[in-house]
């Protein structure tokens, strides 16, 4: 657990405090990075850039507030900046809608197996689909917030989200047929 004293030490640049924060958050933030990246190497680059940004902005942290949302926000923004900089993400502004898929099967699966499968499926999505799907479904942003983050229209955000859901459904169906 990260205490107020650790946060104060971190804000003053104490290496031991930074190490504690890194140890507490690196695994969960790597999971976020994996969701946005095309591969593990890119995710590791995003994670490293995130913690560099955390360290460089340490003086702005408020020790009275929880640190986890601050760390997560910086990690997501770093992932989005990495995508913009390194991927040729093309978000097409069209208003096509796809049928909403309902997954009716309740299959009890080991949580880690399910998480690994989700990461694999997300990494098969085009960059735009993956980014919008993550922001909307997992990080709980609205389409309005996503459009502001990515500098796209709300319609484009909605379109990319529905296309991502359709593609995920197709990937799951193809996998199920292979079994």
C-alpha positions as CSV (number, residue, x, y, z in Angstrom):
1,X,0.0,0.0,0.0
2,X,1.2,3.5,-0.9
3,X,1.1,5.8,2.1
4,X,0.9,9.5,2.2
5,X,4.6,9.5,3.4
6,X,5.6,7.6,0.3
7,X,3.8,10.0,-2.0
8,X,5.4,13.0,-0.3
9,X,8.8,11.3,-0.6
10,X,8.1,10.6,-4.3
11,X,7.1,14.2,-4.9
12,X,10.5,15.2,-3.4
13,X,12.4,12.8,-5.8
14,X,13.3,10.1,-3.3
15,X,14.3,7.0,-5.2
16,X,13.0,4.5,-2.6
17,X,9.6,6.1,-2.8
18,X,9.6,6.0,-6.6
19,X,10.6,2.3,-6.4
20,X,7.6,1.6,-4.1
21,X,5.2,3.3,-6.5
22,X,6.7,1.4,-9.4
23,X,6.4,-1.9,-7.6
24,X,2.8,-1.2,-6.6
25,X,1.6,-0.1,-10.1
26,X,3.8,-1.4,-12.8
27,X,2.0,-4.8,-13.3
28,X,-1.5,-3.3,-13.5
29,X,-0.3,-0.4,-15.7
30,X,1.4,-3.0,-18.0
31,X,-2.0,-4.6,-18.4
32,X,-3.4,-1.3,-19.6
33,X,-0.4,-0.8,-21.9
34,X,-1.0,-4.3,-23.4
35,X,-4.6,-3.4,-24.2
36,X,-3.6,-0.4,-26.3
37,X,-0.4,-1.7,-27.9
38,X,0.0,-4.0,-30.8
39,X,2.6,-6.2,-29.0
40,X,4.4,-6.7,-25.7
41,X,7.4,-4.7,-26.8
42,X,5.3,-1.7,-27.6
43,X,3.5,-2.1,-24.2
44,X,6.8,-2.2,-22.4
45,X,7.8,1.1,-24.2
46,X,4.6,2.7,-23.2
47,X,5.0,1.6,-19.6
48,X,8.5,3.0,-19.5
49,X,7.4,6.3,-21.0
50,X,4.5,6.4,-18.5
51,X,6.8,6.1,-15.5
52,X,9.2,8.6,-16.9
53,X,6.3,11.0,-17.2
54,X,5.1,10.2,-13.7
55,X,8.6,10.9,-12.3
56,X,8.9,14.1,-14.3
57,X,5.6,15.4,-13.0
58,X,6.0,14.2,-9.5
59,X,6.0,17.7,-8.1
60,X,2.4,18.2,-9.2
61,X,1.0,15.3,-7.2
62,X,-1.4,16.1,-4.3
63,X,-0.5,13.8,-1.4
64,X,-4.1,14.2,-0.1
65,X,-5.6,12.5,-3.1
66,X,-5.4,8.8,-4.1
67,X,-2.4,8.2,-6.4
68,X,-3.9,5.3,-8.4
69,X,-6.2,7.4,-10.7
70,X,-3.3,9.8,-11.4
71,X,-1.0,6.9,-12.4
72,X,-3.7,5.4,-14.6
73,X,-4.6,8.6,-16.3
74,X,-0.9,9.3,-17.2
75,X,-0.5,5.7,-18.4
76,X,-3.6,5.9,-20.7
77,X,-2.6,9.4,-22.0
78,X,0.9,8.0,-22.7
79,X,-0.6,5.1,-24.6
80,X,-2.7,7.3,-26.7
81,X,0.2,9.6,-27.5
82,X,2.3,6.5,-28.4
83,X,-0.4,5.3,-30.7
84,X,-0.6,8.7,-32.4
85,X,3.1,9.0,-32.8
86,X,4.0,5.4,-33.8
87,X,0.9,3.8,-35.4
88,X,-0.7,5.0,-38.6
89,X,-4.1,5.0,-37.0
90,X,-6.8,5.8,-39.4
91,X,-10.3,6.4,-37.9
92,X,-12.9,6.6,-40.7
93,X,-15.8,8.9,-40.1
94,X,-18.8,6.9,-41.2
95,X,-22.1,6.4,-39.4
96,X,-22.6,2.7,-40.2
97,X,-23.9,0.7,-37.3
98,X,-23.6,-3.0,-36.7
99,X,-26.0,-5.2,-34.9
100,X,-25.2,-5.5,-31.2
101,X,-24.0,-8.9,-30.4
102,X,-25.2,-10.6,-27.3
103,X,-23.0,-13.4,-26.0
104,X,-25.4,-15.9,-24.4
105,X,-23.0,-18.5,-23.3
106,X,-21.8,-18.4,-19.7
107,X,-18.6,-20.3,-19.7
108,X,-16.6,-20.5,-16.6
109,X,-13.0,-19.8,-17.5
110,X,-9.9,-19.3,-15.5
111,X,-9.5,-15.5,-15.1
112,X,-5.9,-15.4,-16.4
113,X,-6.8,-17.5,-19.4
114,X,-9.6,-15.1,-20.2
115,X,-7.4,-12.1,-19.7
116,X,-4.8,-13.6,-22.0
117,X,-7.4,-14.3,-24.6
118,X,-8.8,-10.7,-24.4
119,X,-5.3,-9.2,-24.9
120,X,-4.7,-11.5,-27.9
121,X,-8.0,-10.5,-29.4
122,X,-7.5,-6.8,-28.8
123,X,-4.0,-7.0,-30.4
124,X,-5.7,-8.3,-33.5
125,X,-7.9,-5.3,-33.9
126,X,-6.9,-2.4,-36.1
127,X,-5.4,0.4,-34.0
128,X,-8.5,2.7,-34.2
129,X,-10.9,0.0,-33.2
130,X,-8.7,-1.2,-30.3
131,X,-8.2,2.3,-29.0
132,X,-11.8,3.3,-29.0
133,X,-12.9,-0.1,-27.6
134,X,-10.5,0.2,-24.7
135,X,-11.4,3.8,-23.9
136,X,-15.2,3.1,-24.0
137,X,-15.5,-0.4,-22.6
138,X,-12.6,-0.8,-20.2
139,X,-11.7,2.8,-19.2
140,X,-15.3,4.0,-19.1
141,X,-15.0,7.1,-21.1
142,X,-18.0,8.5,-23.0
143,X,-17.9,8.9,-26.8
144,X,-17.8,12.7,-26.2
145,X,-14.6,12.3,-24.0
146,X,-13.1,9.9,-26.6
147,X,-13.7,12.3,-29.4
148,X,-11.9,15.0,-27.4
149,X,-9.0,12.8,-26.6
150,X,-8.5,11.5,-30.1
151,X,-9.7,14.7,-31.9
152,X,-12.4,12.9,-33.9
153,X,-16.1,13.3,-34.1
154,X,-18.5,11.5,-31.7
155,X,-19.9,9.6,-34.7
156,X,-16.5,8.3,-35.6
157,X,-16.0,7.1,-32.0
158,X,-19.3,5.3,-32.0
159,X,-18.6,3.8,-35.4
160,X,-15.2,2.5,-34.4
161,X,-16.6,1.1,-31.2
162,X,-19.4,-0.8,-33.0
163,X,-16.9,-2.1,-35.7
164,X,-14.6,-3.3,-32.9
165,X,-17.4,-5.2,-31.2
166,X,-18.3,-6.8,-34.6
167,X,-14.8,-7.8,-35.3
168,X,-14.3,-9.2,-31.7
169,X,-17.5,-11.2,-32.3
170,X,-16.1,-12.5,-35.6
171,X,-12.8,-13.4,-34.0
172,X,-14.5,-15.3,-31.2
173,X,-16.8,-17.1,-33.7
174,X,-13.8,-18.1,-35.8
175,X,-11.9,-19.3,-32.7
176,X,-15.0,-21.3,-31.6
177,X,-15.3,-23.0,-35.0
178,X,-11.6,-24.0,-34.8
179,X,-12.2,-25.9,-31.5
